Amino acid sequence: MRAVVQRVKHASVKVDGKVVGSIENGLLVFLGVEKDDSEEDLAYMVDKVTGLRVFEDENGKMNLSVQDVGGAVLAVSQFTLYGDCRKGRRPSFTQAAPPDMAKKYYDLFVEKIKQLNIPVATGIFQAKMEVSLLNDGPVTILLDSKRTF
């Protein structure tokens, strides 16, 4: 599982011109599922995203999590995080999970974060989405459950 995590002042997702999910202070998480991901990958990603200390404490140090600051998460499914561009100019997505598996893990990711009493908004799985955000910092973190980076 891979994620691009951005600390945001606000973020929203539109589908067909209509806002389907939005948050104020929190994390925008673009989530990609790999075809060989497991429950362990899911647990790792939920733990990392919710525990990631990227919000500033009273001393201006990034020392607080989204949970600590009462923030929210906007989760957007994004299979293109598994685009392999090492050969040619068109990305290959052979490592991305098939849609049914990706949706299952995306939905579980959202549910597990909600179980931690963190507000979660979402996009619509497999829809063409327009994402708007105001990156705070800017702070952008890359996560990979296989720890390849």
NORQUISUL-V300319 format. One record per pair of residues at least 12 apart in sequence whose ideal C-beta (glycine too) atoms are under 10 Angstrom apart, sorted by the first residue. I is the first residue (numbers start at 1). GAP is how many residues later the second one is. D is the distance in Angstrom with one decimal. If there is no record, write none. Layout:
i gap d
I GAP D
I GAP D
//
This chain:
i gap d
1 30 6.9
1 31 6.8
1 32 5.7
1 33 6.3
1 36 5.1
1 37 9.2
1 39 9.7
1 40 4.5
1 41 6.7
1 42 9.9
1 43 7.3
1 44 4.7
1 45 9.6
1 47 9.6
1 80 8.9
1 81 9.8
1 96 9.0
1 101 9.8
1 104 7.0
1 105 9.6
1 108 8.0
1 142 8.0
1 143 7.4
1 144 4.2
1 145 8.1
2 28 8.5
2 29 7.5
2 30 4.4
2 31 8.3
2 32 7.2
2 35 9.5
2 39 9.6
2 43 8.5
2 76 8.7
2 77 9.9
2 79 4.4
2 80 6.8
2 93 9.7
2 94 9.7
2 140 7.5
2 141 6.7
2 142 5.0
2 143 7.4
2 144 8.5
2 146 8.7
2 147 9.1
3 24 9.5
3 26 5.4
3 27 6.4
3 28 5.2
3 29 7.2
3 42 6.1
3 45 7.8
3 46 6.4
3 49 9.7
3 72 9.1
3 73 10.0
3 75 8.8
3 78 7.5
3 106 9.0
3 138 8.2
3 139 7.5
3 140 4.4
3 141 8.0
3 142 8.6
4 24 8.3
4 25 7.5
4 26 4.3
4 27 8.5
4 28 8.5
4 72 9.4
4 74 7.6
4 77 6.7
4 136 6.6
4 137 7.7
4 138 6.0
4 139 8.0
5 22 5.5
5 23 7.3
5 24 5.3
5 25 7.9
5 26 9.3
5 40 9.8
5 43 8.4
5 44 6.2
5 47 6.4
5 49 7.6
5 61 9.4
5 68 9.2
5 134 8.4
5 135 7.1
5 136 4.6
5 137 7.7
5 138 6.3
6 20 9.7
6 21 6.9
6 22 4.6
6 23 8.0
6 24 8.1
6 48 9.3
6 68 9.4
6 125 9.9
6 127 6.4
6 128 9.6
6 129 5.2
6 130 8.1
6 131 8.6
6 132 7.4
6 133 6.7
6 134 5.0
6 135 7.8
7 18 8.7
7 19 7.9
7 20 6.2
7 21 8.2
7 45 8.9
7 47 5.1
7 48 6.7
7 49 9.5
7 55 8.7
7 59 8.5
7 62 9.8
7 64 8.6
7 126 9.9
7 128 7.0
7 129 4.7
7 130 5.7
7 131 7.9
7 132 3.8
7 133 7.9
7 134 8.3
8 15 7.3
8 16 8.4
8 17 7.5
8 18 6.3
8 19 6.8
8 20 5.0
8 63 8.9
8 64 9.4
8 65 10.0
8 66 7.6
8 124 9.8
8 125 5.0
8 126 6.0
8 127 5.9
8 128 5.7
8 129 9.3
8 130 9.4
8 131 8.7
9 14 9.7
9 15 7.2
9 16 6.3
9 17 9.0
9 124 8.3
9 125 4.4
9 126 8.0
9 127 4.8
9 128 9.6
10 12 7.1
10 13 6.7
10 14 5.1
10 15 7.5
10 16 8.6
10 18 9.3
10 62 9.8
10 64 9.2
10 122 8.3
10 123 7.1
10 124 5.4
10 126 9.1
11 12 5.7
11 13 8.6
11 14 9.9
11 15 7.6
11 16 8.6
11 17 4.3
11 18 9.7
11 61 9.1
11 62 9.6
11 63 4.8
11 65 8.8
11 110 8.4
11 120 6.9
11 121 6.7
11 122 3.9
11 123 7.4
11 124 8.7
11 125 10.0
12 12 10.0
12 16 9.4
12 62 7.4
12 109 8.1
12 111 9.6
12 118 8.7
12 119 7.4
12 120 5.2
12 121 7.7
13 15 9.1
13 61 6.8
13 62 9.5
13 63 6.1
13 108 7.6
13 109 7.6
13 110 4.2
13 111 7.8
13 114 8.8
13 116 5.1
13 117 7.1
13 118 5.3
13 119 7.9
13 120 9.5
14 109 9.0
14 110 10.0
14 113 9.7
14 114 9.8
14 115 6.8
14 116 4.4
14 117 8.0
14 118 7.5
15 108 7.2
15 109 5.1
15 112 4.6
15 113 7.1
15 114 5.7
15 115 7.8
16 108 9.4
16 111 8.1
16 112 8.3
16 113 9.7
16 114 9.5
17 113 8.4
19 102 9.5
19 111 9.5
19 113 9.0
20 101 8.2
20 102 7.6
20 103 6.4
20 104 5.6
20 107 8.0
20 109 7.9
21 51 10.0
21 53 5.8
21 54 8.2
21 55 8.0
21 99 8.7
21 100 3.6
21 101 5.0
21 102 5.8
21 103 8.3
21 108 9.1
21 110 9.5
22 50 9.1
22 52 7.0
22 99 5.8
22 110 8.7
23 43 10.0
23 48 7.7
23 49 4.0
23 50 7.0
23 51 4.6
23 52 9.8
23 96 7.1
23 97 8.4
23 98 5.2
23 110 9.5
24 47 8.1
24 48 6.8
24 50 9.9
24 95 9.5
24 110 9.9
25 30 8.4
25 41 8.7
25 44 6.8
25 45 7.8
25 46 4.9
25 47 7.2
25 111 7.8
26 29 9.1
26 40 5.6
26 43 8.1
26 44 8.9
26 45 3.5
26 46 3.9
26 47 5.7
26 48 6.9
26 92 8.3
26 93 7.8
26 94 9.2
26 95 9.0
26 110 9.4
27 22 6.6
27 23 8.8
27 25 7.5
27 27 7.7
27 28 9.1
27 38 9.3
27 39 5.1
27 44 6.6
27 45 7.7
27 46 5.1
27 47 7.3
27 48 8.9
27 86 9.7
27 91 9.1
27 93 9.9
27 109 9.8
27 112 9.3
27 114 9.1
28 44 9.8
28 45 7.9
28 46 4.9
28 47 8.4
28 48 7.1
28 93 9.7
28 103 7.3
28 104 9.7
28 105 5.4
28 106 9.8
28 107 8.1
28 112 9.3
29 16 8.8
29 20 5.8
29 23 9.8
29 37 9.7
29 44 5.8
29 45 6.9
29 46 5.0
29 47 7.0
29 48 9.8
29 49 9.3
29 80 8.3
29 81 9.7
29 84 8.8
29 91 9.3
29 93 9.9
29 112 9.8
29 114 8.9
30 44 9.5
30 45 8.4
30 46 5.2
30 47 8.0
30 48 4.2
30 50 8.6
30 51 6.5
30 93 9.4
30 101 8.1
31 14 7.3
31 18 8.6
31 44 5.9
31 45 7.0
31 46 5.8
31 47 6.4
31 48 9.5
31 50 7.7
31 71 8.9
31 74 8.2
31 75 6.0
31 78 6.0
31 79 9.0
31 91 10.0
31 92 10.0
31 112 9.4
32 45 7.7
32 46 5.4
32 47 5.7
32 48 7.1
32 49 3.0
32 50 5.2
32 51 9.0
32 61 9.6
32 63 9.1
32 64 6.7
32 65 8.3
32 70 8.0
32 73 9.8
32 74 9.3
32 112 9.4
33 12 9.4
33 44 7.8
33 45 9.5
33 46 7.4
33 48 8.8
33 49 8.1
33 62 9.9
33 63 7.1
33 64 4.1
33 65 9.3
33 66 9.6
33 68 6.6
33 69 4.2
33 70 8.6
33 71 8.4
33 72 4.6
33 73 6.6
33 75 9.9
33 76 8.6
33 112 9.7
34 45 9.6
34 47 8.9
34 48 6.0
34 61 5.5
34 62 6.8
34 63 5.9
34 67 9.4
34 68 9.0
34 71 9.3
34 110 9.1
34 111 8.0
34 112 7.6
35 47 8.4
35 58 9.9
35 59 8.0
35 60 6.1
35 61 6.6
35 62 4.7
35 63 6.9
35 66 7.1
35 67 8.8
36 59 8.3
36 61 8.3
36 65 9.8
36 110 8.9
37 60 6.4
37 64 7.8
37 65 8.8
37 67 10.0
37 68 6.1
37 108 6.9
37 109 8.8
38 67 9.3
38 107 8.8
39 66 9.0
39 69 8.5
40 105 7.6
41 64 7.9
41 103 9.3
41 104 3.8
41 105 7.4
42 62 9.6
42 63 5.8
42 64 9.7
42 66 5.7
42 67 6.3
42 70 7.2
42 103 7.9
43 65 9.7
43 69 8.0
43 102 8.8
44 99 8.5
44 100 9.3
44 101 4.5
44 102 9.1
44 103 8.6
45 60 8.9
45 63 10.0
45 64 6.5
45 67 9.1
45 68 9.8
45 98 6.6
45 99 9.0
45 100 5.4
46 62 8.5
46 63 6.2
46 64 9.6
46 65 9.5
46 66 4.6
46 67 6.2
46 69 9.1
46 70 7.9
47 65 9.3
47 69 9.8
47 98 10.0
48 93 8.9
48 95 5.3
48 96 9.6
48 97 8.1
49 16 9.1
49 17 7.6
49 24 7.0
49 26 8.7
49 60 8.2
49 63 9.7
49 64 7.2
49 69 9.2
49 92 9.2
49 94 7.2
50 15 6.4
50 16 6.3
50 17 5.8
50 23 7.9
50 62 8.6
50 63 6.1
50 66 5.7
50 68 6.3
51 14 5.3
51 15 8.6
51 16 7.6
51 17 9.4
51 65 9.8
52 12 9.7
52 13 6.1
52 14 7.2
52 15 9.8
52 87 9.6
52 89 6.5
52 91 8.0
53 12 5.6
53 13 9.5
53 15 8.0
54 12 8.0
54 15 9.7
54 17 10.0
54 82 9.1
54 83 8.1
54 85 5.2
54 86 9.4
54 87 6.5
55 12 9.7
55 13 6.7
55 14 4.7
55 15 9.9
55 16 7.0
55 81 8.7
55 82 9.8
55 84 8.7
56 13 8.8
56 80 9.5
56 81 9.1
56 83 9.7
57 12 9.4
62 75 8.7
62 77 7.5
65 53 9.3
66 47 9.1
66 50 9.6
66 52 6.3
66 53 9.6
67 46 9.5
67 49 6.6
67 50 8.0
67 51 5.8
70 47 9.9
70 48 8.9
70 49 8.9
71 47 7.5
71 48 8.1
72 41 9.6
72 46 6.7
72 47 4.0
72 48 6.8
72 49 6.7
73 36 9.4
73 37 8.3
73 40 5.6
73 41 9.1
73 43 9.7
73 45 5.8
73 46 7.3
73 47 4.9
73 48 7.5
73 49 9.1
74 45 9.5
74 46 7.6
74 47 4.8
74 48 7.3
74 49 7.8
74 57 8.3
74 59 8.2
75 31 7.2
75 32 9.7
75 34 6.4
75 35 5.3
75 38 7.3
75 45 6.0
75 46 7.5
75 47 5.2
75 48 7.4
76 30 9.1
76 45 9.4
76 46 7.2
76 47 4.3
76 48 9.4
76 49 9.5
76 53 6.6
76 55 6.1
77 22 9.6
77 25 6.6
77 26 7.5
77 28 9.2
77 29 4.7
77 30 9.4
77 32 9.0
77 33 9.6
77 45 8.2
77 46 6.5
77 47 8.6
77 48 5.1
77 49 7.5
77 50 9.1
77 52 8.8
78 18 9.6
78 24 9.8
78 28 9.6
78 45 8.8
78 51 9.0
78 53 9.2
79 14 6.2
79 16 9.6
79 17 4.3
79 18 7.5
79 19 9.7
79 20 8.3
79 23 6.3
79 27 9.9
79 47 8.9
80 13 7.2
80 16 8.0
81 12 9.7
81 14 9.7
81 15 8.0
81 61 9.1
81 63 9.1
82 12 8.2
82 13 4.6
82 14 4.0
82 15 8.1
82 20 9.7
83 12 8.9
83 13 8.0
84 12 9.5
99 26 7.9
99 27 6.3
102 23 7.7
102 24 8.7
103 22 5.1
103 23 7.7
106 16 8.2
106 17 9.5
106 19 6.1
107 15 9.0
107 18 7.9
109 13 9.7
110 12 5.9
//
